[in-house]
């Protein structure tokens, strides 16, 4: 399938002999970019005229001479076409089904003969293959397990099927390829059967998808009673589960998606997706050919010559999500899954003194650690240069110490970065370093004495008042 995936640049042979015309069928995906590029072209030419026949109607697309390029203003996709004089190619961006037709490039040569040589091509526009599922129908009879595997894929137009069998959920070069090339597969499984992982590959001219199922758990030999009775027929649909590679990035920096292919194989194409949308298609080379489908990533993708990694530069928070690479080598096809997390780089945290009290030569300090704008998946840790009585929970720490002449450090960390700060408790709590415990103790004792004096005063006043009232002579009527 080399060249089946984008960037869809197709080599076309320009025939210079009189009357020569070769039609080449070009296959592209809806929404991608098609570049119709001749493999060779004359060294001297006067004018180029690209034309198309759509539904039996002919239109001119653009005309180019050595001075200027003019596009047909009446053409519905005129704003999505461009011409590259260096290789005489026609580029169509965001191609749709309406552009399917017969294209012709007329070349007027510069030798004065006025000979025009056409080149024709056909454009097919299948949809990109969606993720298939495998539906399994099983029945058991006399110690044997019979299965029907059905490979299901939405919008299965212009697709072909192939099956392989192996010992792992991941396809390998040593897997056995079956001769069946249809959606359904009939199997007979015994207790001694090995290689119970079956892979269904669904492909069309531009893309492919794969699903895997392990049939061994579907055959319940332990629950079969035998003796001429048949086990009930069961049906199950299995969706392939492949653990994605977790990647972490920071806004403004670069993240790398690595592609590992089996030893001895060569990468043909890699089609990248973000979620369910096409991101870019890569063909290795020097330099590699890269067609970026998502406008928000244009100018931010980098690919090495071998195509075995994808770099996203100038990361943004909205770049986080699920990425898929559909890989096509010269010997195999497989899918790689990635999950990208984006976290802000953490600034230096700040320590605050929420409360402090000193009683009986012991000070209790309640400290908190904060970072601007909070943050996702941030963890906190506290430390002091000496052994202290301390309790910490997340961003809060409580210290018990005879005085405030100590330093504390708060460290914050997320999956992308870490930061820390150290501060003096004395400075944080703004308390004099001169015997703070004693001052607090005297203040406490004075307060207790004042309260006792106030209580005694109230009692004395009440007693005196009672005696005065009792000593008064009774009032005469």
PyMOL commands that set and color helices and strands:
alter all, ss='L'
color gray80, all
select helices_A, chain A and resi 78-80+97-99+216-218+295-297+317-319+425-429+436-471
alter helices_A, ss='H'
color red, helices_A
select strands_A, chain A and resi 8-12+23-27+34-38+45-54+57-65+69-71+81-84+89-92+102-109+116-117+120-124+133-141+144-152+160-166+176-177+184-189+197-203+208-214+230-238+245-249+255-258+267-274+277-283+289-292+301-302+309-312+321-329+333-342+350-359+362-370+379-384+389-393+396-401+407-413+418-424
alter strands_A, ss='S'
color yellow, strands_A
deselect
rebuild
show_as cartoon
